[in-house]
Amino acid sequence: MYRSLFFKEWIKTRRLVWLLAIVFAGVTGYIFLNISKLIQAGVIPLWGSIIENNLMLVSLIKFFPGAAGLLFAIVQFAPEMQSKRLKLTLHLPLNESKNLCAMLGYGVVVLSLLFMITCLILLGGISASFSSEIVMANFLKMLPWLLAGYATYLLGAWISFEPVWMQRVLNALPAVALVSFFYMEGPSGAYTPFLPFLIVMVVAVFAFSFVSVTRFKNGVQ
């Protein structure tokens, strides 16, 4: 039964998955092209910019994970609510909570594969020309943006499942405030003590969708 559920989610999102893969591949290629131009301009000035001006080589990818998570939530769950197909999903001969976990888990897994592959390619390419300290600094800089992708996905699902339009608007306000935590500016390494809090935040918002689905199931208008 879960295999059928996952297949249904794949049918809904398969075009978006390929589109996101192409977009992230394009951004990754552009980052490498930009790094190549910076190296050609001079290694010493580049190292100076990295050390003195806190230049991050992966800055171009900043908003892409968050946008990908939000778009994935809309494509995956908006049709469920628009055509009321969620009722059919909730009435499958499976536990309702497990059904919802499976649907959200599908999105988390797909986004994880996209983010992990992109991250490994980026860091692997950077490591070919730069020291491990610079690679680690770029990874720590990029990690909150990747976590933002999970946050926007889960918050987007929470808003999509909400049956009342006005409540959706009200839900969007704290959602924007929560996502802003993932994009606070700071020098290299400043975000590191804050990372556990961001991870806890992502885990916590996973439960938000259950509230909206319960309201939907109870017929709240």
One Martini backbone bead per residue (centre of mass of N, CA, C, O) as a GRO file, in nm:
protein
  221
    1MET     BB    1   0.058   0.063  -0.021
    2TYR     BB    2   0.302   0.256   0.000
    3ARG     BB    3   0.391   0.223  -0.291
    4SER     BB    4   0.138   0.362  -0.408
    5LEU     BB    5   0.176   0.630  -0.262
    6PHE     BB    6   0.453   0.701  -0.379
    7PHE     BB    7   0.365   0.690  -0.675
    8LYS     BB    8   0.163   0.921  -0.657
    9GLU     BB    9   0.374   1.135  -0.579
   10TRP     BB   10   0.550   1.101  -0.831
   11ILE     BB   11   0.342   1.178  -1.045
   12LYS     BB   12   0.305   1.474  -0.937
   13THR     BB   13   0.648   1.544  -0.919
   14ARG     BB   14   0.838   1.457  -1.157
   15ARG     BB   15   0.874   1.724  -1.315
   16LEU     BB   16   0.990   1.887  -1.080
   17VAL     BB   17   1.235   1.714  -1.021
   18TRP     BB   18   1.373   1.761  -1.296
   19LEU     BB   19   1.376   2.069  -1.281
   20LEU     BB   20   1.546   2.093  -1.021
   21ALA     BB   21   1.789   1.938  -1.127
   22ILE     BB   22   1.854   2.141  -1.351
   23VAL     BB   23   1.882   2.396  -1.181
   24PHE     BB   24   2.106   2.293  -0.986
   25ALA     BB   25   2.305   2.226  -1.210
   26GLY     BB   26   2.324   2.515  -1.319
   27VAL     BB   27   2.421   2.651  -1.058
   28THR     BB   28   2.671   2.479  -1.017
   29GLY     BB   29   2.807   2.554  -1.285
   30TYR     BB   30   2.816   2.861  -1.228
   31ILE     BB   31   2.994   2.847  -0.978
   32PHE     BB   32   3.239   2.720  -1.121
   33LEU     BB   33   3.272   2.947  -1.327
   34ASN     BB   34   3.321   3.170  -1.117
   35ILE     BB   35   3.569   3.041  -0.984
   36SER     BB   36   3.743   3.032  -1.240
   37LYS     BB   37   3.751   3.342  -1.277
   38LEU     BB   38   3.879   3.407  -1.001
   39ILE     BB   39   4.141   3.247  -1.048
   40GLN     BB   40   4.228   3.401  -1.311
   41ALA     BB   41   4.254   3.683  -1.156
   42GLY     BB   42   4.376   3.556  -0.883
   43VAL     BB   43   4.477   3.395  -0.603
   44ILE     BB   44   4.555   3.611  -0.395
   45PRO     BB   45   4.298   3.790  -0.407
   46LEU     BB   46   4.105   3.557  -0.339
   47TRP     BB   47   4.218   3.486  -0.060
   48GLY     BB   48   4.175   3.770   0.054
   49SER     BB   49   3.864   3.769   0.024
   50ILE     BB   50   3.812   3.520   0.201
   51ILE     BB   51   3.953   3.624   0.463
   52GLU     BB   52   3.872   3.941   0.482
   53ASN     BB   53   3.560   3.933   0.324
   54ASN     BB   54   3.402   3.663   0.343
   55LEU     BB   55   3.410   3.482   0.093
   56MET     BB   56   3.160   3.293  -0.075
   57LEU     BB   57   3.134   3.038  -0.320
   58VAL     BB   58   2.801   2.957  -0.253
   59SER     BB   59   2.599   3.210  -0.261
   60LEU     BB   60   2.408   3.151  -0.516
   61ILE     BB   61   2.232   2.917  -0.353
   62LYS     BB   62   2.073   3.035  -0.114
   63PHE     BB   63   1.746   3.033  -0.228
   64PHE     BB   64   1.693   2.752  -0.365
   65PRO     BB   65   1.605   2.554  -0.139
   66GLY     BB   66   1.359   2.717  -0.041
   67ALA     BB   67   1.213   2.725  -0.316
   68ALA     BB   68   1.198   2.418  -0.356
   69GLY     BB   69   1.030   2.347  -0.105
   70LEU     BB   70   0.781   2.522  -0.168
   71LEU     BB   71   0.718   2.410  -0.452
   72PHE     BB   72   0.682   2.116  -0.363
   73ALA     BB   73   0.440   2.161  -0.177
   74ILE     BB   74   0.247   2.277  -0.386
   75VAL     BB   75   0.252   2.043  -0.595
   76GLN     BB   76   0.177   1.811  -0.389
   77PHE     BB   77  -0.084   1.959  -0.215
   78ALA     BB   78  -0.278   2.147  -0.368
   79PRO     BB   79  -0.442   1.930  -0.530
   80GLU     BB   80  -0.554   1.785  -0.281
   81MET     BB   81  -0.733   2.039  -0.195
   82GLN     BB   82  -0.880   2.132  -0.454
   83SER     BB   83  -1.007   1.817  -0.505
   84LYS     BB   84  -1.025   1.651  -0.228
   85ARG     BB   85  -0.811   1.400  -0.220
   86LEU     BB   86  -0.742   1.371   0.082
   87LYS     BB   87  -0.981   1.197   0.167
   88LEU     BB   88  -0.884   0.941   0.021
   89THR     BB   89  -0.613   0.912   0.167
   90LEU     BB   90  -0.739   0.897   0.463
   91HIS     BB   91  -0.918   0.625   0.362
   92LEU     BB   92  -0.709   0.442   0.377
   93PRO     BB   93  -0.593   0.119   0.495
   94LEU     BB   94  -0.450   0.337   0.698
   95ASN     BB   95  -0.290   0.524   0.895
   96GLU     BB   96  -0.315   0.859   0.899
   97SER     BB   97  -0.037   0.936   1.012
   98LYS     BB   98   0.122   0.754   0.816
   99ASN     BB   99   0.031   0.885   0.559
  100LEU     BB  100   0.148   1.166   0.619
  101CYS     BB  101   0.439   1.074   0.668
  102ALA     BB  102   0.478   0.959   0.383
  103MET     BB  103   0.433   1.220   0.225
  104LEU     BB  104   0.652   1.387   0.370
  105GLY     BB  105   0.885   1.182   0.335
  106TYR     BB  106   0.905   1.200   0.034
  107GLY     BB  107   0.993   1.497   0.018
  108VAL     BB  108   1.242   1.475   0.200
  109VAL     BB  109   1.396   1.269   0.028
  110VAL     BB  110   1.411   1.424  -0.238
  111LEU     BB  111   1.552   1.675  -0.122
  112SER     BB  112   1.796   1.528  -0.006
  113LEU     BB  113   1.910   1.430  -0.273
  114LEU     BB  114   1.943   1.707  -0.401
  115PHE     BB  115   2.123   1.836  -0.178
  116MET     BB  116   2.349   1.624  -0.154
  117ILE     BB  117   2.450   1.625  -0.444
  118THR     BB  118   2.512   1.926  -0.459
  119CYS     BB  119   2.704   1.940  -0.216
  120LEU     BB  120   2.915   1.731  -0.311
  121ILE     BB  121   2.992   1.873  -0.573
  122LEU     BB  122   3.077   2.143  -0.459
  123LEU     BB  123   3.285   2.047  -0.243
  124GLY     BB  124   3.455   1.878  -0.435
  125GLY     BB  125   3.537   2.113  -0.624
  126ILE     BB  126   3.663   2.298  -0.407
  127SER     BB  127   3.881   2.088  -0.298
  128ALA     BB  128   4.062   2.106  -0.562
  129SER     BB  129   4.152   2.435  -0.481
  130PHE     BB  130   4.105   2.407  -0.166
  131SER     BB  131   4.094   2.404   0.151
  132SER     BB  132   3.936   2.254   0.416
  133GLU     BB  133   3.853   2.518   0.558
  134ILE     BB  134   3.693   2.637   0.317
  135VAL     BB  135   3.500   2.403   0.279
  136MET     BB  136   3.375   2.417   0.566
  137ALA     BB  137   3.278   2.711   0.553
  138ASN     BB  138   3.081   2.660   0.313
  139PHE     BB  139   2.910   2.443   0.449
  140LEU     BB  140   2.816   2.613   0.697
  141LYS     BB  141   2.682   2.829   0.516
  142MET     BB  142   2.484   2.622   0.358
  143LEU     BB  143   2.317   2.463   0.572
  144PRO     BB  144   2.083   2.666   0.639
  145TRP     BB  145   1.972   2.662   0.347
  146LEU     BB  146   1.898   2.362   0.344
  147LEU     BB  147   1.710   2.374   0.591
  148ALA     BB  148   1.513   2.573   0.455
  149GLY     BB  149   1.395   2.365   0.259
  150TYR     BB  150   1.248   2.201   0.478
  151ALA     BB  151   1.086   2.430   0.605
  152THR     BB  152   0.925   2.521   0.352
  153TYR     BB  153   0.795   2.250   0.301
  154LEU     BB  154   0.646   2.208   0.577
  155LEU     BB  155   0.504   2.485   0.580
  156GLY     BB  156   0.362   2.449   0.308
  157ALA     BB  157   0.196   2.205   0.399
  158TRP     BB  158   0.048   2.340   0.631
  159ILE     BB  159  -0.094   2.552   0.451
  160SER     BB  160  -0.225   2.361   0.239
  161PHE     BB  161  -0.403   2.191   0.453
  162GLU     BB  162  -0.556   2.430   0.512
  163PRO     BB  163  -0.909   2.495   0.482
  164VAL     BB  164  -0.864   2.803   0.558
  165TRP     BB  165  -0.775   3.091   0.408
  166MET     BB  166  -0.727   3.285   0.647
  167GLN     BB  167  -0.542   3.085   0.800
  168ARG     BB  168  -0.323   3.074   0.588
  169VAL     BB  169  -0.236   3.366   0.622
  170LEU     BB  170  -0.169   3.341   0.925
  171ASN     BB  171   0.044   3.111   0.887
  172ALA     BB  172   0.246   3.273   0.706
  173LEU     BB  173   0.368   3.464   0.914
  174PRO     BB  174   0.531   3.260   1.097
  175ALA     BB  175   0.674   3.127   0.860
  176VAL     BB  176   0.848   3.368   0.776
  177ALA     BB  177   0.986   3.403   1.051
  178LEU     BB  178   1.122   3.124   1.059
  179VAL     BB  179   1.283   3.142   0.790
  180SER     BB  180   1.463   3.391   0.870
  181PHE     BB  181   1.665   3.228   1.053
  182PHE     BB  182   1.819   3.099   0.789
  183TYR     BB  183   1.911   3.424   0.687
  184MET     BB  184   2.118   3.521   0.868
  185GLU     BB  185   2.371   3.729   0.911
  186GLY     BB  186   2.731   3.639   0.907
  187PRO     BB  187   3.010   3.528   0.984
  188SER     BB  188   3.220   3.291   0.972
  189GLY     BB  189   3.076   3.056   1.208
  190ALA     BB  190   2.828   3.200   1.354
  191TYR     BB  191   2.607   2.962   1.301
  192THR     BB  192   2.697   2.701   1.450
  193PRO     BB  193   2.545   2.730   1.738
  194PHE     BB  194   2.252   2.745   1.575
  195LEU     BB  195   2.199   2.468   1.430
  196PRO     BB  196   2.037   2.300   1.642
  197PHE     BB  197   1.792   2.490   1.638
  198LEU     BB  198   1.721   2.448   1.336
  199ILE     BB  199   1.676   2.143   1.355
  200VAL     BB  200   1.450   2.155   1.565
  201MET     BB  201   1.261   2.327   1.392
  202VAL     BB  202   1.220   2.123   1.164
  203VAL     BB  203   1.104   1.897   1.342
  204ALA     BB  204   0.863   2.062   1.455
  205VAL     BB  205   0.715   2.138   1.175
  206PHE     BB  206   0.621   1.850   1.106
  207ALA     BB  207   0.358   1.874   1.304
  208PHE     BB  208   0.173   2.095   1.173
  209SER     BB  209   0.007   1.927   0.959
  210PHE     BB  210  -0.173   1.774   1.165
  211VAL     BB  211  -0.352   2.013   1.235
  212SER     BB  212  -0.472   2.069   0.952
  213VAL     BB  213  -0.581   1.782   0.898
  214THR     BB  214  -0.775   1.777   1.140
  215ARG     BB  215  -0.945   2.016   1.043
  216PHE     BB  216  -1.028   1.886   0.776
  217LYS     BB  217  -1.158   1.625   0.896
  218ASN     BB  218  -1.368   1.810   1.078
  219GLY     BB  219  -1.485   2.042   0.877
  220VAL     BB  220  -1.350   2.306   0.860
  221GLN     BB  221  -1.457   2.652   0.734
   0.00000   0.00000   0.00000
